[in-house]
Amino acid sequence: MPVPVTVMVVERYRCVRDTLRIAIHPMPGLELVAEASDATEAAGLAMDHEPDVILLDVDWPSLAGLGAVPVLRLAAPQALIVMYSSEPAFEHRNGEDAAGFAIAAGADAYLTAAATLEEMVTLLQAPPEPSPRRPDREELLTA
C-alpha cells in the first residue's frame, strides 16, 4: 500500500476548513494531518506534523497568506505549499495577478477560485515538483 500524501489546511474560515476536510478525508492517497486557522498556529502544526503539502488560503486580513509563506517554509521546509483563493474577487485585485504573487512569494503551486474540487484533489494526490523560485533556508533567515 502506497504511503499517503499528508496534507495540512490553513484557512481562516471554519466552514471552508470543514468543507476541505470533508473533501480530502475519503480520497485515496491523501491524509489530512492538521488544520490551522492562522499562520502562527499553522507554523507550530507544520513543525509537529511535517506535512507533504500545505494548502494555504492566499487572502487573509492580517499576515496575508503571501506573508505566511516564509514562516511556513521555515517551519516545514520539506512541504510543498499550494496556495488557493476561494474568492474570485481576489484573483485580480487592483489589476494584479494573485497566482503570480503566490509563486513569486515562494508557493509551489496556485489554484484559482474557479478550480474544481476534482482539480484540487488531483493536484494534492500528485504534488508538483518544488518551485524553482523557492527560497532556501539561508535566504529566509537572512531576509
Phi and psi restraints in degrees (value plus and minus 20) as a CYANA .aco file:
   2 PRO   PHI     -87.0   -47.0
   2 PRO   PSI     130.9   170.9
   3 VAL   PHI     -92.1   -52.1
   3 VAL   PSI     110.6   150.6
   4 PRO   PHI     -91.3   -51.3
   4 PRO   PSI     134.9   174.9
   5 VAL   PHI     -97.5   -57.5
   5 VAL   PSI     102.5   142.5
   6 THR   PHI    -108.2   -68.2
   6 THR   PSI     118.3   158.3
   7 VAL   PHI    -148.5  -108.5
   7 VAL   PSI     119.3   159.3
   8 MET   PHI    -140.1  -100.1
   8 MET   PSI     114.4   154.4
   9 VAL   PHI    -123.9   -83.9
   9 VAL   PSI     111.1   151.1
  10 VAL   PHI    -141.9  -101.9
  10 VAL   PSI      87.3   127.3
  11 GLU   PHI    -170.8  -130.8
  11 GLU   PSI     110.9   150.9
  12 ARG   PHI     -94.2   -54.2
  12 ARG   PSI     -48.6    -8.6
  13 TYR   PHI    -110.1   -70.1
  13 TYR   PSI     102.6   142.6
  14 ARG   PHI     -77.0   -37.0
  14 ARG   PSI     -62.4   -22.4
  15 CYS   PHI     -80.5   -40.5
  15 CYS   PSI     -60.9   -20.9
  16 VAL   PHI     -90.5   -50.5
  16 VAL   PSI     -61.1   -21.1
  17 ARG   PHI     -79.3   -39.3
  17 ARG   PSI     -64.3   -24.3
  18 ASP   PHI     -81.3   -41.3
  18 ASP   PSI     -62.7   -22.7
  19 THR   PHI     -83.7   -43.7
  19 THR   PSI     -63.8   -23.8
  20 LEU   PHI     -84.4   -44.4
  20 LEU   PSI     -59.5   -19.5
  21 ARG   PHI     -81.3   -41.3
  21 ARG   PSI     -66.6   -26.6
  22 ILE   PHI     -82.1   -42.1
  22 ILE   PSI     -55.6   -15.6
  23 ALA   PHI     -93.9   -53.9
  23 ALA   PSI     -59.8   -19.8
  24 ILE   PHI    -100.2   -60.2
  24 ILE   PSI     -58.6   -18.6
  25 HIS   PHI     -70.7   -30.7
  25 HIS   PSI     -69.7   -29.7
  26 PRO   PHI    -103.3   -63.3
  26 PRO   PSI     -22.0    18.0
  27 MET   PHI     -96.9   -56.9
  27 MET   PSI     109.8   149.8
  28 PRO   PHI     -84.6   -44.6
  28 PRO   PSI     120.8   160.8
  29 GLY   PHI      64.5   104.5
  29 GLY   PSI     -19.3    20.7
  30 LEU   PHI    -143.0  -103.0
  30 LEU   PSI     123.0   163.0
  31 GLU   PHI    -156.3  -116.3
  31 GLU   PSI      96.0   136.0
  32 LEU   PHI     -98.3   -58.3
  32 LEU   PSI      96.4   136.4
  33 VAL   PHI    -124.1   -84.1
  33 VAL   PSI     -38.5     1.5
  34 ALA   PHI    -183.5  -143.5
  34 ALA   PSI     134.5   174.5
  35 GLU   PHI    -154.8  -114.8
  35 GLU   PSI     118.7   158.7
  36 ALA   PHI    -154.6  -114.6
  36 ALA   PSI     130.5   170.5
  37 SER   PHI    -125.2   -85.2
  37 SER   PSI     -25.7    14.3
  38 ASP   PHI    -175.7  -135.7
  38 ASP   PSI     149.1   189.1
  39 ALA   PHI     -85.7   -45.7
  39 ALA   PSI     -56.3   -16.3
  40 THR   PHI     -85.1   -45.1
  40 THR   PSI     -68.2   -28.2
  41 GLU   PHI     -81.5   -41.5
  41 GLU   PSI     -61.0   -21.0
  42 ALA   PHI     -82.1   -42.1
  42 ALA   PSI     -60.6   -20.6
  43 ALA   PHI     -81.6   -41.6
  43 ALA   PSI     -64.9   -24.9
  44 GLY   PHI     -84.1   -44.1
  44 GLY   PSI     -64.3   -24.3
  45 LEU   PHI     -86.8   -46.8
  45 LEU   PSI     -55.6   -15.6
  46 ALA   PHI     -84.4   -44.4
  46 ALA   PSI     -60.0   -20.0
  47 MET   PHI     -86.2   -46.2
  47 MET   PSI     -59.8   -19.8
  48 ASP   PHI     -90.5   -50.5
  48 ASP   PSI     -61.7   -21.7
  49 HIS   PHI    -121.3   -81.3
  49 HIS   PSI     -36.2     3.8
  50 GLU   PHI      25.6    65.6
  50 GLU   PSI      40.0    80.0
  51 PRO   PHI     -87.7   -47.7
  51 PRO   PSI     134.4   174.4
  52 ASP   PHI     -94.0   -54.0
  52 ASP   PSI     -55.9   -15.9
  53 VAL   PHI    -154.5  -114.5
  53 VAL   PSI     116.4   156.4
  54 ILE   PHI    -131.4   -91.4
  54 ILE   PSI      99.4   139.4
  55 LEU   PHI    -115.0   -75.0
  55 LEU   PSI      90.3   130.3
  56 LEU   PHI    -141.4  -101.4
  56 LEU   PSI     104.1   144.1
  57 ASP   PHI     -86.9   -46.9
  57 ASP   PSI     115.4   155.4
  58 VAL   PHI    -104.6   -64.6
  58 VAL   PSI     -42.2    -2.2
  59 ASP   PHI    -126.4   -86.4
  59 ASP   PSI      85.6   125.6
  60 TRP   PHI    -149.7  -109.7
  60 TRP   PSI     130.5   170.5
  61 PRO   PHI     -94.8   -54.8
  61 PRO   PSI     -51.1   -11.1
  62 SER   PHI    -156.0  -116.0
  62 SER   PSI     131.3   171.3
  63 LEU   PHI      19.4    59.4
  63 LEU   PSI      51.1    91.1
  64 ALA   PHI     -66.0   -26.0
  64 ALA   PSI     133.3   173.3
  65 GLY   PHI     -69.3   -29.3
  65 GLY   PSI     -58.7   -18.7
  66 LEU   PHI     -81.8   -41.8
  66 LEU   PSI     -58.6   -18.6
  67 GLY   PHI     -91.6   -51.6
  67 GLY   PSI     -40.4    -0.4
  68 ALA   PHI     -98.7   -58.7
  68 ALA   PSI     -40.3    -0.3
  69 VAL   PHI     -76.1   -36.1
  69 VAL   PSI     -70.9   -30.9
  70 PRO   PHI     -82.7   -42.7
  70 PRO   PSI     -56.0   -16.0
  71 VAL   PHI     -82.8   -42.8
  71 VAL   PSI     -66.8   -26.8
  72 LEU   PHI     -90.5   -50.5
  72 LEU   PSI     -52.4   -12.4
  73 ARG   PHI     -84.4   -44.4
  73 ARG   PSI     -59.2   -19.2
  74 LEU   PHI     -90.2   -50.2
  74 LEU   PSI     -58.8   -18.8
  75 ALA   PHI     -91.5   -51.5
  75 ALA   PSI     -54.0   -14.0
  76 ALA   PHI    -162.4  -122.4
  76 ALA   PSI      54.7    94.7
  77 PRO   PHI     -82.1   -42.1
  77 PRO   PSI     -43.2    -3.2
  78 GLN   PHI     -99.3   -59.3
  78 GLN   PSI     -38.8     1.2
  79 ALA   PHI     -94.8   -54.8
  79 ALA   PSI     121.9   161.9
  80 LEU   PHI    -105.3   -65.3
  80 LEU   PSI     116.0   156.0
  81 ILE   PHI    -126.0   -86.0
  81 ILE   PSI      98.1   138.1
  82 VAL   PHI    -129.9   -89.9
  82 VAL   PSI      93.5   133.5
  83 MET   PHI    -114.7   -74.7
  83 MET   PSI     133.2   173.2
  84 TYR   PHI    -168.4  -128.4
  84 TYR   PSI     143.5   183.5
  85 SER   PHI    -146.8  -106.8
  85 SER   PSI     112.9   152.9
  86 SER   PHI    -116.8   -76.8
  86 SER   PSI     -19.0    21.0
  87 GLU   PHI    -139.7   -99.7
  87 GLU   PSI      90.1   130.1
  88 PRO   PHI     -75.1   -35.1
  88 PRO   PSI     -50.9   -10.9
  89 ALA   PHI     -83.5   -43.5
  89 ALA   PSI     -46.1    -6.1
  90 PHE   PHI     -94.8   -54.8
  90 PHE   PSI     -44.3    -4.3
  91 GLU   PHI     -73.6   -33.6
  91 GLU   PSI     -58.4   -18.4
  92 HIS   PHI    -156.2  -116.2
  92 HIS   PSI      24.6    64.6
  93 ARG   PHI     -81.4   -41.4
  93 ARG   PSI     109.6   149.6
  94 ASN   PHI      36.3    76.3
  94 ASN   PSI       9.7    49.7
  95 GLY   PHI      55.1    95.1
  95 GLY   PSI     -14.0    26.0
  96 GLU   PHI    -113.9   -73.9
  96 GLU   PSI     134.4   174.4
  97 ASP   PHI    -116.8   -76.8
  97 ASP   PSI      92.0   132.0
  98 ALA   PHI     -82.9   -42.9
  98 ALA   PSI     -58.4   -18.4
  99 ALA   PHI     -81.4   -41.4
  99 ALA   PSI     -62.8   -22.8
 100 GLY   PHI     -82.7   -42.7
 100 GLY   PSI     -61.8   -21.8
 101 PHE   PHI     -84.6   -44.6
 101 PHE   PSI     -60.9   -20.9
 102 ALA   PHI     -82.1   -42.1
 102 ALA   PSI     -67.0   -27.0
 103 ILE   PHI     -86.8   -46.8
 103 ILE   PSI     -61.4   -21.4
 104 ALA   PHI     -83.3   -43.3
 104 ALA   PSI     -51.2   -11.2
 105 ALA   PHI     -97.0   -57.0
 105 ALA   PSI     -29.6    10.4
 106 GLY   PHI      93.3   133.3
 106 GLY   PSI     -16.3    23.7
 107 ALA   PHI     -88.4   -48.4
 107 ALA   PSI     132.3   172.3
 108 ASP   PHI    -110.4   -70.4
 108 ASP   PSI     -43.1    -3.1
 109 ALA   PHI    -178.4  -138.4
 109 ALA   PSI     143.9   183.9
 110 TYR   PHI    -161.2  -121.2
 110 TYR   PSI     112.7   152.7
 111 LEU   PHI    -128.6   -88.6
 111 LEU   PSI     107.7   147.7
 112 THR   PHI     -97.0   -57.0
 112 THR   PSI     146.2   186.2
 113 ALA   PHI     -83.7   -43.7
 113 ALA   PSI     -40.9    -0.9
 114 ALA   PHI    -103.0   -63.0
 114 ALA   PSI     -27.4    12.6
 115 ALA   PHI     -83.7   -43.7
 115 ALA   PSI     125.3   165.3
 116 THR   PHI    -106.1   -66.1
 116 THR   PSI     142.8   182.8
 117 LEU   PHI     -80.3   -40.3
 117 LEU   PSI     -58.4   -18.4
 118 GLU   PHI     -81.2   -41.2
 118 GLU   PSI     -61.8   -21.8
 119 GLU   PHI     -84.7   -44.7
 119 GLU   PSI     -60.2   -20.2
 120 MET   PHI     -83.5   -43.5
 120 MET   PSI     -67.8   -27.8
 121 VAL   PHI     -82.6   -42.6
 121 VAL   PSI     -61.8   -21.8
 122 THR   PHI     -80.0   -40.0
 122 THR   PSI     -63.2   -23.2
 123 LEU   PHI     -83.4   -43.4
 123 LEU   PSI     -61.5   -21.5
 124 LEU   PHI     -89.1   -49.1
 124 LEU   PSI     -57.0   -17.0
 125 GLN   PHI     -90.0   -50.0
 125 GLN   PSI     -48.4    -8.4
 126 ALA   PHI    -152.4  -112.4
 126 ALA   PSI      54.0    94.0
 127 PRO   PHI     -77.7   -37.7
 127 PRO   PSI     129.0   169.0
 128 PRO   PHI     -92.0   -52.0
 128 PRO   PSI     148.0   188.0
 129 GLU   PHI     -86.5   -46.5
 129 GLU   PSI     132.7   172.7
 130 PRO   PHI     -76.3   -36.3
 130 PRO   PSI     125.6   165.6
 131 SER   PHI     -83.4   -43.4
 131 SER   PSI     118.3   158.3
 132 PRO   PHI     -86.7   -46.7
 132 PRO   PSI     -35.6     4.4
 133 ARG   PHI    -109.8   -69.8
 133 ARG   PSI     -18.8    21.2
 134 ARG   PHI     -83.4   -43.4
 134 ARG   PSI     103.5   143.5
 135 PRO   PHI     -93.1   -53.1
 135 PRO   PSI     128.5   168.5
 136 ASP   PHI    -107.0   -67.0
 136 ASP   PSI     152.9   192.9
 137 ARG   PHI     -76.9   -36.9
 137 ARG   PSI     -62.5   -22.5
 138 GLU   PHI     -82.8   -42.8
 138 GLU   PSI     -60.8   -20.8
 139 GLU   PHI     -82.9   -42.9
 139 GLU   PSI     -59.9   -19.9
 140 LEU   PHI     -87.5   -47.5
 140 LEU   PSI     -59.7   -19.7
 141 LEU   PHI     -91.7   -51.7
 141 LEU   PSI     -45.5    -5.5
 142 THR   PHI    -118.0   -78.0
 142 THR   PSI     -24.3    15.7
